[in-house]
Amino acid sequence: MAEAQKQQKEVVITLNGVQFVVPPGTKVKDAAASAGVEIPPLKVDPGKCKGCQMCTKACETGAISGNKKEPHSIDQALCIRCGECLAKCKLGAIVPA
């Protein structure tokens, strides 16, 4: 029996008033660079974050931490501004610092 594959969708991100599309399989930082957008330092808006942990799973460096169902935070010393958390957060809780 063939395994079902998750269908990836493109993600639309707006940063500094510029909107760009991240196609499936493309790194956010590459799509941003193609659109002429620099990913700024990021933080978690505690008013929007529900602690789903999607951003922590996407973070390449482990810069995002927090308990499940509680607002998370980003350690600026570890964050490489790759933007992967932006693409995973469905609540818009990842914002420019």
N, C-alpha and C positions, 0 to 999 in steps of 0.2 A: 504494500500500500504506500503511495506517495505521501510525503509529509506536506502539510499545508504551509505555504510560505506567507509571512506577513507582507502585506502590500504596503510599500512605502509611498508616501505622498509628498509632493513638494510643500515647502513651508515658506510662508511670506513673513518677512521680518522688517520692522521699521525701526531705524536708528537715526537719531539726529535729523529727523524729518525726511529721511531717504528710505524708500521701500525697495527691498530686493527679494528675489526668489531664490530659495535653496532647493535645487532639484534633488530627487532621490539619489543617494550615493555620493553626494557632493559635500565636502566639509564647509561649514558655515563661514570660516575665515576665508576660504577660497572664493565663495560666492560674494562675500562682502568686498573683497579686494577687486573682483571683476566689476562690481558696481561703484567702485571708488569710495567705499565706506570703510573707515577705520573703526574697529570694535573698541569702544572705550572701556575703562574699568567698570565692572558691573557689581551690583549689589542685589540683595533680595528685599523686595517690599514686603514687610511682615504683615501688612494689611491685606495683601492678596495671596500670600503663600499659605497653602493648606497642608504642607508637609507630605505631599504625595511621593516624594523622593525620586521623581523622574530626572530631575537635574543632577542629583548625586550619582545616578547610574550613568549619565552622559558625560560627567566630568572626567577628563583624561588624567588629571593630576590629583584628584581627591580634595580639591579646594573647597568644595561645598559640603557642609555638614549640618546635621540637625536630626532631631528625633521624628519619627513617623507621626503625622498629624499635628506637627508643630512647625512654626516658621523656621526656615533654614537660614544659613549665613554663608558668605563667601569670604575665605581667607585670601586677602589681596596678595600676600606674600607667595601663595601657591598658584594663584590664577594666572594663566598664560593668555587670557583673552581670546580663546579659540572660538567662543560663541556657541558651542554645542548645547549649552544649557538653554540658550535663547530658543533654539529650535524645539527643545523637548518640553518647555514649560507652556502648558495650555492655558494657564491663568494670567499670563503677562506679568508674573511676579518678579522676573529678572529685568532689572532696569539699570540705566547708567548710574554710576555712583556719584 
